[in-house]
């Protein structure tokens, strides 16, 4: 009876939302894989969110007149292998914002993806993708930010511009690291015919939060893709502050269509100055092989293989990788959308 009452209450909530909005949508993804990873040791495990992060969410839009629309999005991540919340236990750790838009564009307030993460998604931001293995700042500590104000432009000459400012942790002005987490970022995303081009810049005021003063970081990411039909090529270049030297990442990926429902993808990348060290041996090479087969519009099977070759000072990869040693991961999984 309690379960039935809870279900009825949830349906009543959604129904009430639907009556107050032009539209409200409940959606989600459940994604679980079996994988074998090699780092400090080898480990076989079942894990969640390997192709797409497991999540559920509610999004809505209301026409408020005058050519304007109010929007909201609440998205909660979870670990389908254990049933626990993701993003450190936050209820809506993936996203949680409200916005207002019109012919002039859209303004959103709340927890959101950064403009650089949007550009990184052209490459791919899955756990086994290059920009997650490295990881770059725009798909690492700053793929999502709290207390953000974002402006998204209308499409101009096939290009969408986005500008974002995050107030970070909003620490007291007397704090020795008062600017921790504050960042400003922007992107330009062009899409026309077979071409997709993206450029993003990010400046973090203080990326440390412990040392007194500002330990700032700057980053730039450029991505270009061309779709030939049966084959899509994607190239990218990332450069960002690390320590003494700047981290640089560049690579190329190719995705091949096999029939109507299967895609195979291969990629290779070079990461230089992984730790920002001026010493030699701080580089790594990353190789990827991926396959996706759609059983339906909502359900897909997938397999990923990623291998990392580390130089003497680099320790990229899986399962606590060791500097100077190779690391790898192989997985097969199923993803279902609802």
C-alpha positions in Angstrom: 0.0 0.0 0.0 2.8 2.4 0.9 4.5 1.7 -2.5 1.2 2.4 -4.3 0.6 5.6 -2.4 4.1 6.8 -3.2 3.5 6.0 -6.9 0.2 7.9 -6.9 1.9 10.8 -5.2 4.6 10.9 -7.8 2.1 10.7 -10.6 0.2 13.6 -9.0 3.3 15.7 -8.8 4.1 15.1 -12.5 0.5 15.8 -13.4 0.5 19.0 -11.4 3.7 20.1 -13.1 2.3 19.3 -16.6 -0.8 21.4 -15.9 1.4 24.4 -15.0 3.8 24.1 -17.9 3.5 23.9 -21.6 5.3 20.6 -21.4 7.1 18.5 -18.8 9.2 15.4 -19.7 10.5 12.7 -17.5 13.5 11.0 -19.0 16.5 8.8 -18.1 19.4 6.5 -18.9 20.4 3.2 -17.3 23.9 2.1 -18.4 25.8 -0.8 -16.9 28.9 -2.6 -18.2 31.2 -5.5 -17.3 34.8 -4.5 -17.5 38.4 -5.7 -17.0 40.9 -2.9 -16.1 44.7 -3.0 -15.7 46.6 -0.4 -13.7 48.4 -1.0 -10.4 46.6 -4.4 -10.5 44.1 -6.1 -12.7 40.5 -6.0 -11.7 37.2 -7.3 -13.1 34.1 -5.4 -12.1 30.5 -4.4 -12.9 30.2 -0.6 -13.2 27.7 2.0 -14.1 27.6 4.8 -16.6 30.3 3.8 -19.1 28.7 4.9 -22.3 26.4 7.5 -20.8 26.1 8.4 -17.2 23.1 6.6 -15.6 20.6 9.3 -14.7 17.0 10.4 -14.4 15.7 13.9 -14.9 12.7 16.2 -15.4 12.8 19.1 -17.9 10.0 21.5 -18.9 9.2 24.6 -20.9 6.4 27.2 -20.5 5.4 29.8 -23.0 5.2 33.0 -20.9 4.1 35.3 -23.7 5.9 38.1 -25.6 7.9 35.5 -27.5 9.6 34.3 -24.3 9.8 30.8 -22.7 10.7 29.7 -19.2 12.7 26.5 -19.0 14.0 24.2 -16.2 16.0 21.1 -15.9 16.7 18.8 -12.9 19.0 15.9 -13.6 20.1 13.3 -11.0 23.0 10.9 -11.6 23.1 7.4 -10.0 25.2 4.3 -10.0 23.0 1.5 -11.4 25.4 -1.2 -10.2 25.0 -0.2 -6.5 21.9 2.0 -6.5 23.7 4.9 -4.9 23.6 8.6 -5.9 26.4 9.9 -8.2 28.3 13.2 -8.1 29.2 12.8 -4.5 25.7 12.0 -3.3 24.0 15.2 -4.7 20.3 14.9 -5.5 20.6 16.8 -8.8 24.3 16.5 -9.2 24.4 16.4 -13.0 22.4 19.6 -13.6 19.8 21.8 -11.9 18.9 25.1 -13.5 16.1 27.4 -14.5 16.2 29.8 -17.5 14.3 32.3 -19.6 14.7 32.6 -23.4 13.5 34.5 -26.4 14.6 35.6 -29.9 17.6 37.2 -28.2 18.9 33.9 -26.7 18.6 32.1 -23.4 19.9 32.9 -19.9 20.2 30.0 -17.4 20.9 30.1 -13.6 22.1 27.1 -11.6 24.4 24.0 -11.8 25.3 23.5 -15.5 27.7 22.0 -17.9 30.5 24.3 -19.0 30.8 25.6 -22.6 34.1 23.7 -22.9 32.4 20.4 -21.9 29.9 21.0 -24.7 32.8 21.2 -27.2 34.5 18.2 -25.7 31.4 16.1 -26.3 32.1 16.4 -30.0 35.2 14.2 -29.3 33.3 12.1 -26.8 33.3 12.3 -23.0 32.7 8.6 -22.1 34.9 7.1 -19.4 37.0 5.3 -22.1 37.3 8.4 -24.3 40.7 10.3 -24.6 39.5 13.5 -22.9 38.3 11.5 -19.9 41.5 9.4 -19.6 43.8 12.5 -19.6 41.5 14.3 -18.4 41.3 17.9 -19.7 40.0 20.5 -17.3 36.9 21.1 -19.3 35.9 17.5 -18.9 37.4 17.0 -15.5 37.0 19.3 -12.5 35.1 21.9 -14.6 32.8 19.8 -16.8 30.0 21.1 -14.6 30.0 24.1 -12.3 27.9 25.4 -9.4 26.3 28.8 -9.1 26.6 29.5 -12.8 25.1 32.1 -15.1 25.0 31.1 -18.7 24.0 32.9 -21.9 23.3 30.9 -25.0 22.9 32.9 -28.2 20.4 32.2 -31.1 22.0 30.7 -34.1 24.0 33.3 -36.2 25.5 32.2 -39.5 25.2 28.5 -38.4 27.0 29.3 -35.2 25.9 29.2 -31.6 27.8 31.2 -29.0 27.8 30.5 -25.3 29.2 32.5 -22.4 29.3 31.4 -18.8 30.4 32.8 -15.4 30.5 30.7 -12.2 30.7 32.3 -8.8 32.5 29.1 -7.5 32.0 28.2 -3.9 31.0 31.7 -2.9 33.5 31.9 -0.1 33.8 34.8 2.3 35.9 37.7 1.1 38.2 37.2 4.1 39.0 33.6 3.0 42.6 33.3 1.7 41.3 31.5 -1.3 38.1 33.5 -1.8 38.0 33.0 -5.6 38.2 29.2 -5.5 36.2 27.7 -8.3 35.3 31.0 -10.0 35.5 30.6 -13.7 34.5 32.3 -17.0 34.3 30.3 -20.2 32.9 30.6 -23.7 32.5 28.7 -26.9 31.6 29.1 -30.5 30.0 26.0 -32.2 29.6 26.0 -35.9 27.5 23.3 -37.7 26.7 23.3 -41.4 26.3 20.3 -43.6 29.1 17.8 -43.0 31.2 20.3 -40.9 31.2 20.7 -37.1 33.7 23.1 -35.7 34.1 24.1 -32.0 36.3 26.5 -30.1 36.2 27.0 -26.4 38.2 29.1 -23.9 38.2 28.8 -20.1 39.8 30.8 -17.3 39.6 29.5 -13.7 40.4 32.2 -11.1 41.7 29.8 -8.5 41.9 26.1 -9.2 43.6 25.2 -5.9 41.4 26.4 -3.0 44.0 25.6 -0.3 47.0 27.8 -1.0 46.5 31.5 -0.3 45.9 33.7 -3.3 45.0 32.8 -6.8 46.3 29.7 -8.6 44.6 30.3 -11.9 44.3 28.1 -14.9 43.6 28.9 -18.6 42.6 26.4 -21.2 41.8 26.3 -24.9 40.1 23.5 -26.8 39.6 23.3 -30.6 37.6 20.4 -32.3 36.9 19.9 -36.0 34.8 17.1 -37.5 33.8 16.3 -41.1 31.2 13.7 -41.9 31.8 11.9 -45.2 28.7 9.7 -44.8 30.1 6.3 -44.1 33.1 7.7 -42.2 33.3 10.7 -39.8 36.7 12.1 -39.0 37.3 14.2 -35.8 40.5 16.0 -34.9 41.2 18.0 -31.7 43.8 20.1 -29.9 43.8 21.1 -26.2 46.3 23.2 -24.3 46.0 24.3 -20.7 48.0 25.4 -17.7 49.3 22.5 -15.6 52.6 23.4 -13.7 55.9 24.4 -15.2 54.9 23.3 -18.7 51.5 23.4 -20.3 49.6 20.2 -20.9 49.0 19.6 -24.6 46.6 17.0 -26.0 46.0 16.3 -29.7 44.4 13.4 -31.5 42.4 12.0 -34.4 39.4 9.7 -34.4 37.4 8.0 -37.2 33.9 6.5 -36.9 32.6 4.0 -39.4 29.0 3.1 -40.1 28.4 -0.6 -40.5 24.9 -1.1 -41.8 22.0 0.9 -40.2 22.6 0.1 -36.6 26.3 -0.3 -35.9 29.1 2.2 -35.5 32.8 1.3 -35.1 35.3 4.0 -34.0 39.1 4.1 -33.7 41.3 6.8 -32.2 44.8 7.8 -31.3 46.1 10.7 -29.3 49.3 12.1 -27.8 49.4 13.8 -24.4 52.4 15.9 -23.7 53.5 17.3 -20.3 50.9 15.2 -18.5 52.0 16.5 -15.0 53.3 19.9 -16.3 56.8 18.8 -15.6 59.8 20.3 -17.4 61.6 16.9 -17.2 61.6 14.3 -20.0 59.3 11.3 -19.9 56.1 13.2 -19.0 54.1 12.1 -22.1 51.6 9.4 -22.9 49.9 7.9 -25.9 46.2 6.8 -25.9 44.5 4.4 -28.3 40.8 3.6 -28.5 38.6 1.1 -30.2 34.8 1.3 -29.7 31.7 -0.3 -31.1 28.0 0.4 -30.6 25.1 -1.6 -31.9 21.5 -0.3 -31.6 19.0 -2.9 -30.9 16.2 -0.3 -31.0 15.9 3.5 -30.7 16.2 3.2 -26.9 18.5 0.2 -26.3 22.1 -0.4 -27.4 24.9 -2.8 -26.8 28.5 -1.5 -26.7 32.1 -2.4 -26.3 35.2 -0.3 -25.6 38.9 -0.9 -25.5 41.4 1.8 -24.4 45.1 1.3 -24.1 47.5 3.8 -22.5 51.3 3.8 -23.1 52.9 5.9 -20.3 56.4 7.4 -20.4 58.5 7.2 -17.2 56.8 10.1 -15.4 53.2 9.8 -16.8 50.6 7.7 -15.0 47.4 7.9 -17.0 44.8 5.1 -17.3 42.7 2.9 -15.1 42.7 1.4 -11.6 45.4 3.5 -10.0 47.9 3.4 -13.0 51.6 3.4 -12.2 54.0 5.9 -13.8 56.0 4.4 -16.6 53.7 1.4 -17.0 51.0 0.7 -19.5 47.3 0.7 -18.5 44.2 -0.6 -20.3 40.5 -1.3 -20.0 38.1 -3.4 -21.9 34.3 -3.5 -21.3 31.0 -4.6 -22.8 27.7 -3.1 -21.7 24.1 -2.2 -22.3 22.5 1.2 -22.4 18.7 1.8 -22.2 17.0 5.2 -22.6 13.6 6.0 -21.3 
